Amino acid sequence: MSYDKIEVPDSGQKIEVEDEENDEISVPDEPIIPIIHGDGIGTDVGPAAQRVLNAAAQATGREISWMRAYAGESARERYGEDVNLPDETVEAVREHRVAIKGPLTTPVGAGFRSLNVALRQTLDLFANVRPTYYLDGVPSPMKAPGEMNMVTFRENTEDVYAGIEWEHDTDEVEQVREFVEDEMGFDETMHDGPIGIGLKPISEKGSKRLVRRAIDYALEHDREKVTLVHKGNIMKFTEGQFGTWGMEVANEEYPDDEVFAAPDSLWEEQDEVDIPEDAVVIEERLADAMLQWMQLRTDEFDVLAMPNLNGDYLSDAAGAQIGGLGIAPGGNFGKARMLAEPVHGSAPKRAGQNMANPTALILSGRLMFDYLDWDEAADLLRDAVEETISAGKVTYDLERQLDDAEKLGTREYADEIIGNIEKLS
């Protein structure tokens, strides 16, 4: 495919699909990887992360052929003020299967659709996956942050994030109100006066494929438990059904000696249940209670699978326990495709100052390496980042919380990590 503003690199090859249904890809030694630096601090952390990822790849006998793509501010500069997500950016990510992006800005309450959500929905990247683990030397408010070793699976395409909502004082919202009150009989559930209304679709397809992905991950990575987190005691026909459909996947699609769906796990402890040896346990927990259990019993949880909104809240809360979103990686997965991205926002006040912490984007690149089966590069990347932080060589956000640490700029911090990659390889 030819592009207008995007330049295809002279070297490298596209990642090809071997079996889309089973999420199998064929990765060349020099894959072409689209990269979107992002808004705000993305202009700082994007190039820094790119250099670090190059170093880890090259140290393990690989090469990355980067293809710069545009979204947000960089797209408006090149395509026009009304173009935030160019069609060719979407097509570049779609065609090349694996990509990485920095943070993109979404104004609050401005009628501006989230570019992050748009990319996930357009490319059907249905699973947002965040491995949350502690790096030695990172300041944390928790007494035992090392107990956190959790992977969250957040449904990415529906729930209230589907964007089906109507603004107050519009003809459309009054039509919806009239239908809900008069036709559906909910005439006493909404207050009089201006009102905004949104829908919360949760489907069998969306729920089951997410839970299936989480269970498969647990089996492949020797995890012990998958916890389905929802608020089904209140939202019975949406979040409650998510739990029901998730348990159906566990009961109907896996052998009993591999996956054990714990009965009545939403309300009962499982201490006396006869669980097959080495089986992955599937249980349910209520979302509000899970926020406390994640802090009080951190080491009891392993893999979480959740509807979209709960996943947003809980994955951010998990990130806080290991030092904050500035170091928390993430990735969005579909069938034979993946888009890596950090968890944090664009922090425009810090843009262009060589201050921002690129760790989250670098470790999102590690998640991308995992998906490419570049295990050696992925391990080297984590070790080099941890070596740098534990030596007290950090950016300002961590330095101000540490004694005797050395404050580095974004570029200099990346240089330190690259130096450790060279030492460790």
Stockholm file with secondary structure:
# STOCKHOLM 1.0

chainA/1-425         MSYDKIEVPDSGQKIEVEDEENDEISVPDEPIIPIIHGDGIGTDVGPAAQRVLNAAAQATGREISWMRAYAGESARERYGEDVNLPDETVEAVREHRVAIKGPLTTPVGAGFRSLNVALRQTLDLFANVRPTYYLDGVPSPMKAPGEMNMVTFRENTEDVYAGIEWEHDTDEVEQVREFVEDEMGFDETMHDGPIGIGLKPISEKGSKRLVRRAIDYALEHDREKVTLVHKGNIMKFTEGQFGTWGMEVANEEYPDDEVFAAPDSLWEEQDEVDIPEDAVVIEERLADAMLQWMQLRTDEFDVLAMPNLNGDYLSDAAGAQIGGLGIAPGGNFGKARMLAEPVHGSAPKRAGQNMANPTALILSGRLMFDYLDWDEAADLLRDAVEETISAGKVTYDLERQLDDAEKLGTREYADEIIGNIEKLS
#=GR chainA/1-425 SS CCCSSCCCCSSCBCCEEEETTTTEEECCSSBEEEEECCSTTHHHHHHHHHHHHHHHHHHTTCCCEEEECCCTHHHHHHHCTTCSSCHHHHHHHHHHSEEEECCCCCCTTSSCCCHHHHHHHHTTCCEEEEEEECCTTCCCSSSCGGGCEEEEEEECSSGGGGCCEECTTSHHHHHHHHIIIIISCCTTSSCSSSCCEECCCCCHHHHHHHHHHHHHHHHHTTCCEEEEEECTTTSTTTHHHHHHHHHHHHHHHSCTTTEEECTTTTTSCCTTSCCCTTCEEEEEEEHHHHHHHHHHSGGGCCEEEECHHHHHHHHHHHHHHTTCGGGCCCEEEETTEEEECCSSCCCGGGTTSSCCCCHHHHHHHHHHHHHTTCHHHHHHHHHHHHHHHHTTEECHHHHTTSSSCEECCHHHHHHHHHHHHHHHC
#=GC SS_cons         CCCSSCCCCSSCBCCEEEETTTTEEECCSSBEEEEECCSTTHHHHHHHHHHHHHHHHHHTTCCCEEEECCCTHHHHHHHCTTCSSCHHHHHHHHHHSEEEECCCCCCTTSSCCCHHHHHHHHTTCCEEEEEEECCTTCCCSSSCGGGCEEEEEEECSSGGGGCCEECTTSHHHHHHHHIIIIISCCTTSSCSSSCCEECCCCCHHHHHHHHHHHHHHHHHTTCCEEEEEECTTTSTTTHHHHHHHHHHHHHHHSCTTTEEECTTTTTSCCTTSCCCTTCEEEEEEEHHHHHHHHHHSGGGCCEEEECHHHHHHHHHHHHHHTTCGGGCCCEEEETTEEEECCSSCCCGGGTTSSCCCCHHHHHHHHHHHHHTTCHHHHHHHHHHHHHHHHTTEECHHHHTTSSSCEECCHHHHHHHHHHHHHHHC
//
